[in-house]
């Protein structure tokens, strides 16, 4: 069996590697080609070119690299057509991978599977119909996504979210973290995002929240696990915070042990909107979500949004247990008040986090195995009954 995979980001490389392991367990005689990073290469992928060539984020960056990206799209599609694999699996990065799929489908009947459903439930629902023209099957990370894809004419399998297999710190490691940093009382995580634009916009707001919390709860300590690209920016932004917060720099925590211990040790968290809410839920840390953007983005996204919450824990658990302060509501005073209430009464959110992890596949087969079985079942179904 021949499989061609395309991943363009670290998260996709991780999904691809787990899927490759799952496929190899089920089909020992299998070969992998395509585009991937270190994890997929370690599983036996011969990458057509470095994954970093297509790891480009943002409209400005994409426009600047347009010609180079267009060349890579054509090169990749030509290679897929030349190899004629049993299946082409594109992993997220729709700006690149779905353009490859369109070129491949224009001249062949090669089966195309797209891993990670687009967020059509939140905004731009027309993307599903456009995908259906050149995608046969979608592998979804969230349990409520399949109906949206199936309505557009594609098979869609919920295969579980990788967060359920993330390693978690033990209680002993959490206690050791607190002891190392001299934290005896309550502890709050502050997570202002992983992009420079997010940190620049959110950290000043979160700083005001921290000051209000310090007045109300002088015993509360703050810990900021920073993303690598913004670690220095975070360090600079907390110099005048009360009680000298602990900043976890990934350069000093390459295996993520301190970050995991901090997630486990914290009593509450204030976090930017994003998948970090699932990481917090996996660690059992109650949270408040806050996010703001520039005025133009706020107007555009506000008009396009089709849901009343952007927090995945709320969506998956079908509750509104996680308080969120988005756009014009992202103000220090109400955020601080919500965190103080959460410190006193975390029970409702604890239940929602437990339900979320169960619905995302915790306790079941690993997502890589489920994804592999879905891919193989899709191929068999498309081939039809044997005579």
Legacy VTK file of the C-alpha trace (Angstrom):
# vtk DataFile Version 3.0
C-alpha trace
ASCII
DATASET POLYDATA
POINTS 387 float
0.000 0.000 0.000
1.277 3.468 -0.922
0.300 6.548 1.074
1.180 10.155 0.252
0.861 12.575 3.192
1.156 16.358 3.379
1.787 18.257 6.617
3.029 21.823 6.853
3.069 22.663 10.549
4.353 21.037 13.764
0.811 20.131 14.849
0.198 18.437 11.495
3.545 16.648 11.709
2.458 15.240 15.060
-0.920 14.083 13.702
0.759 12.594 10.644
3.295 10.622 12.661
0.596 9.087 14.867
-1.478 8.209 11.785
1.543 6.591 10.137
2.130 4.427 13.210
-1.520 3.420 13.194
-1.453 2.520 9.501
1.758 0.517 9.824
0.285 -1.500 12.705
-2.687 -2.416 10.519
-0.894 -2.744 7.160
2.742 -3.808 7.677
3.472 -3.698 3.923
3.081 0.053 3.522
5.213 2.892 2.162
5.005 6.615 2.903
5.928 9.586 0.757
5.007 13.245 0.906
5.900 16.280 3.005
6.459 16.261 6.738
8.679 17.261 9.609
10.908 15.475 12.085
8.208 13.251 13.595
6.927 11.977 10.256
10.465 11.522 8.969
11.221 9.421 12.051
8.271 7.195 11.090
9.758 6.550 7.644
8.531 9.415 5.463
10.824 10.591 2.672
9.925 14.292 2.551
9.742 15.763 -0.934
11.188 19.017 0.435
11.532 20.584 3.910
8.194 21.150 5.650
9.311 24.650 6.602
9.008 25.659 2.934
5.219 25.697 3.297
4.901 26.619 7.001
3.790 30.156 6.257
1.191 31.942 8.386
-0.649 35.207 7.783
-2.045 36.940 4.728
0.960 39.255 4.286
3.444 36.388 4.497
1.468 34.246 2.055
1.296 37.093 -0.472
5.021 37.719 -0.150
5.817 34.044 -0.759
3.028 33.473 -3.282
5.161 32.480 -6.259
7.310 30.109 -4.224
4.201 28.518 -2.677
2.554 28.173 -6.074
5.635 26.349 -7.347
5.607 23.986 -4.352
1.866 23.308 -4.826
2.420 22.358 -8.463
5.508 20.288 -7.632
3.628 18.375 -4.932
0.574 17.725 -7.103
2.753 16.488 -9.962
4.520 14.080 -7.619
1.216 12.706 -6.298
-0.060 12.201 -9.842
3.201 10.532 -10.856
3.192 8.146 -7.905
-0.541 7.331 -7.983
-0.746 6.354 -4.287
-3.674 4.428 -2.844
-4.603 7.546 -0.895
-3.508 11.168 -0.545
-3.841 12.393 3.042
-3.632 16.150 3.535
-3.238 17.333 7.132
-4.656 20.751 8.023
-2.909 23.734 6.279
-5.856 24.117 3.860
-4.321 27.029 1.943
-1.695 24.635 0.616
-3.050 21.116 0.893
-6.503 21.691 -0.574
-4.975 23.412 -3.603
-2.844 20.310 -4.137
-5.955 18.144 -3.789
-7.795 20.192 -6.404
-4.974 19.772 -8.927
-4.759 16.043 -8.235
-8.504 15.479 -8.584
-8.604 17.449 -11.833
-6.641 14.724 -13.625
-7.082 11.570 -11.511
-9.392 9.551 -9.290
-6.872 9.272 -6.447
-8.698 9.148 -3.115
-8.202 12.279 -0.998
-8.570 12.339 2.792
-8.280 15.629 4.686
-7.283 15.406 8.362
-8.686 18.225 10.583
-12.064 19.578 9.563
-12.292 23.310 8.847
-14.218 25.283 11.468
-17.308 25.687 9.301
-19.449 25.433 12.464
-17.931 28.732 13.619
-17.613 30.751 10.417
-17.476 30.555 6.596
-19.771 27.503 6.188
-19.302 27.580 2.401
-15.831 26.058 2.799
-17.338 22.594 3.217
-19.071 22.706 -0.169
-15.879 23.880 -1.862
-13.886 21.076 -0.236
-16.363 18.430 -1.342
-15.383 18.952 -4.990
-11.952 17.419 -4.388
-12.031 15.713 -0.950
-13.590 12.281 -0.419
-13.257 11.924 3.348
-12.550 14.128 6.361
-11.032 13.066 9.683
-12.458 15.301 12.429
-10.907 16.141 15.794
-14.166 17.312 17.393
-17.240 15.110 17.899
-19.788 17.621 16.598
-18.055 18.213 13.237
-19.110 15.201 11.091
-22.670 16.398 10.296
-21.325 19.625 8.769
-18.982 17.730 6.444
-21.521 15.012 5.603
-24.119 17.624 4.668
-21.692 18.854 2.024
-21.339 15.343 0.580
-18.136 14.042 2.186
-17.657 11.065 4.466
-16.500 12.329 7.858
-15.152 10.298 10.797
-14.580 11.644 14.290
-11.213 10.142 15.272
-10.490 11.872 18.573
-8.328 14.823 19.573
-4.568 14.380 20.196
-4.858 16.270 23.486
-6.251 13.102 25.098
-2.888 11.366 24.640
-0.759 14.284 25.868
1.394 13.348 28.877
0.219 14.935 32.138
2.225 15.818 35.219
1.697 13.796 38.382
0.535 15.258 41.692
4.077 14.774 42.989
5.506 16.804 40.085
2.963 19.556 40.749
3.962 19.654 44.414
7.645 19.761 43.445
6.992 22.693 41.073
5.308 24.662 43.847
8.143 23.887 46.245
10.811 24.902 43.712
9.204 28.316 43.240
8.128 28.871 46.837
4.401 28.835 46.097
2.415 27.960 49.226
-0.969 29.539 48.465
-3.239 29.728 45.412
-1.625 29.850 41.975
-2.892 31.294 38.676
-1.576 30.568 35.200
-1.465 33.500 32.796
-1.383 32.487 29.101
-1.437 35.487 26.756
-0.981 33.536 23.501
1.825 32.241 21.330
2.003 34.958 18.655
3.699 38.308 19.079
0.537 40.171 18.023
-1.493 38.340 20.687
0.975 38.964 23.483
1.382 42.631 22.541
-2.373 43.142 22.667
-3.336 40.895 25.583
-0.477 41.063 28.080
-1.175 44.694 29.133
-4.813 43.730 29.788
-3.767 40.607 31.682
-1.331 42.741 33.698
-4.233 44.886 34.920
-6.124 41.707 35.800
-3.117 40.519 37.827
-2.983 43.816 39.738
-6.682 43.623 40.616
-6.300 40.019 41.710
-3.296 40.912 43.855
-5.326 43.530 45.696
-8.160 41.066 46.350
-5.929 38.042 47.022
-2.407 39.091 48.053
-1.470 35.415 48.524
-2.141 34.576 44.834
0.988 33.822 42.776
1.228 34.102 38.992
2.991 31.720 36.589
3.386 32.392 32.854
4.382 29.452 30.619
5.608 31.355 27.549
5.783 30.142 23.962
9.299 30.130 22.527
8.738 32.880 19.970
7.429 35.333 22.587
9.327 34.336 25.735
11.469 37.478 25.788
8.432 39.674 25.125
6.651 38.071 28.087
9.701 38.504 30.323
9.810 42.203 29.501
6.068 42.599 29.958
5.939 41.279 33.544
8.814 43.232 35.083
6.499 45.526 37.041
3.966 42.857 38.032
3.230 42.243 41.723
5.021 39.420 43.500
7.579 38.697 40.710
5.684 36.142 38.586
7.348 32.936 37.440
7.979 32.859 33.674
8.650 29.445 32.138
10.915 29.863 29.115
10.837 26.856 26.731
14.561 27.326 26.124
15.076 26.313 29.769
12.318 23.685 29.673
12.937 21.830 26.376
10.905 18.749 27.328
7.988 20.741 28.693
8.238 19.176 32.162
7.938 22.481 34.024
5.025 23.619 31.853
3.116 20.385 32.456
3.791 20.611 36.194
2.576 24.220 36.234
-0.642 23.279 34.431
-1.243 20.559 37.016
-0.316 22.738 39.995
-2.434 25.779 39.122
-5.758 26.540 40.788
-7.044 28.703 37.912
-5.877 30.031 34.555
-6.448 33.109 32.435
-5.822 32.190 28.810
-6.086 33.576 25.316
-8.703 31.864 23.179
-7.481 28.765 21.334
-6.683 25.086 21.757
-4.953 25.904 25.058
-8.410 25.542 26.623
-8.237 21.825 25.822
-4.726 21.567 27.287
-6.018 23.147 30.485
-9.026 20.816 30.534
-6.719 17.815 30.123
-4.745 19.005 33.150
-7.941 19.684 35.111
-7.231 23.413 35.498
-10.324 25.698 35.639
-10.035 28.665 33.303
-11.285 32.024 32.125
-10.821 32.802 28.420
-10.158 36.316 27.140
-9.245 37.617 23.700
-9.204 40.827 21.713
-8.113 41.817 18.223
-7.818 44.967 16.146
-10.994 46.898 15.321
-11.235 45.739 11.701
-10.815 42.046 12.564
-13.310 42.442 15.387
-15.939 43.820 12.993
-15.362 41.204 10.284
-15.188 38.151 12.538
-18.028 39.381 14.733
-20.337 39.506 11.710
-19.227 36.084 10.428
-19.286 34.152 13.710
-22.080 31.576 13.891
-21.682 30.406 17.518
-22.226 32.118 20.872
-18.956 30.830 22.362
-15.482 30.309 20.918
-14.177 28.152 23.766
-13.820 24.501 22.782
-14.546 23.232 26.286
-17.927 24.981 26.141
-18.659 23.656 22.667
-17.649 20.047 23.285
-19.281 19.791 26.720
-22.392 21.615 25.461
-22.221 23.923 28.462
-21.155 27.498 28.966
-19.152 26.678 32.079
-16.023 28.547 30.968
-16.429 32.344 31.248
-15.124 34.159 28.185
-14.461 37.823 27.497
-14.041 38.433 23.775
-13.569 41.675 21.818
-15.130 44.681 23.526
-15.811 42.554 26.634
-12.092 41.894 27.166
-11.740 44.263 30.140
-9.684 43.747 33.317
-12.374 44.262 36.003
-14.897 41.615 34.858
-12.104 39.163 33.996
-10.634 39.543 37.501
-14.071 39.079 39.079
-14.662 35.877 37.079
-11.296 34.480 38.198
-12.025 35.262 41.853
-15.384 33.481 41.584
-13.712 30.526 39.890
-11.181 30.250 42.704
-14.049 29.876 45.167
-16.373 27.642 43.089
-14.597 25.599 40.385
-16.949 22.591 40.584
-19.224 23.270 37.589
-16.259 23.801 35.304
-14.463 20.727 36.616
-17.418 18.614 35.493
-17.478 20.270 32.049
-13.750 19.576 31.596
-14.252 15.907 32.478
-17.083 15.587 29.952
-14.952 17.339 27.319
-12.069 14.891 27.684
-14.434 11.899 27.537
-16.088 13.212 24.375
-12.719 13.884 22.759
-11.800 10.207 23.152
-10.030 9.875 26.502
-9.939 6.248 27.587
-10.542 4.947 24.066
-8.191 3.934 21.242
-5.503 6.537 20.451
-6.512 9.068 17.767
-3.756 7.838 15.429
-5.189 4.319 15.503
-8.752 5.559 15.030
-7.657 7.745 12.122
-5.828 4.823 10.490
-8.867 2.558 10.750
-11.097 5.292 9.293
-8.747 5.787 6.324
-8.613 2.070 5.571
-12.375 1.663 5.963
-12.929 4.563 3.585
-10.678 2.979 0.965
-12.492 -0.360 1.333
-15.894 1.294 1.118
-14.947 3.190 -2.013
-13.664 -0.024 -3.640
-17.062 -1.666 -3.100
-17.851 -5.321 -2.403
-15.564 -7.965 -3.808
-17.030 -10.451 -6.303
LINES 1 388
387 0 1 2 3 4 5 6 7 8 9 10 11 12 13 14 15 16 17 18 19 20 21 22 23 24 25 26 27 28 29 30 31 32 33 34 35 36 37 38 39 40 41 42 43 44 45 46 47 48 49 50 51 52 53 54 55 56 57 58 59 60 61 62 63 64 65 66 67 68 69 70 71 72 73 74 75 76 77 78 79 80 81 82 83 84 85 86 87 88 89 90 91 92 93 94 95 96 97 98 99 100 101 102 103 104 105 106 107 108 109 110 111 112 113 114 115 116 117 118 119 120 121 122 123 124 125 126 127 128 129 130 131 132 133 134 135 136 137 138 139 140 141 142 143 144 145 146 147 148 149 150 151 152 153 154 155 156 157 158 159 160 161 162 163 164 165 166 167 168 169 170 171 172 173 174 175 176 177 178 179 180 181 182 183 184 185 186 187 188 189 190 191 192 193 194 195 196 197 198 199 200 201 202 203 204 205 206 207 208 209 210 211 212 213 214 215 216 217 218 219 220 221 222 223 224 225 226 227 228 229 230 231 232 233 234 235 236 237 238 239 240 241 242 243 244 245 246 247 248 249 250 251 252 253 254 255 256 257 258 259 260 261 262 263 264 265 266 267 268 269 270 271 272 273 274 275 276 277 278 279 280 281 282 283 284 285 286 287 288 289 290 291 292 293 294 295 296 297 298 299 300 301 302 303 304 305 306 307 308 309 310 311 312 313 314 315 316 317 318 319 320 321 322 323 324 325 326 327 328 329 330 331 332 333 334 335 336 337 338 339 340 341 342 343 344 345 346 347 348 349 350 351 352 353 354 355 356 357 358 359 360 361 362 363 364 365 366 367 368 369 370 371 372 373 374 375 376 377 378 379 380 381 382 383 384 385 386
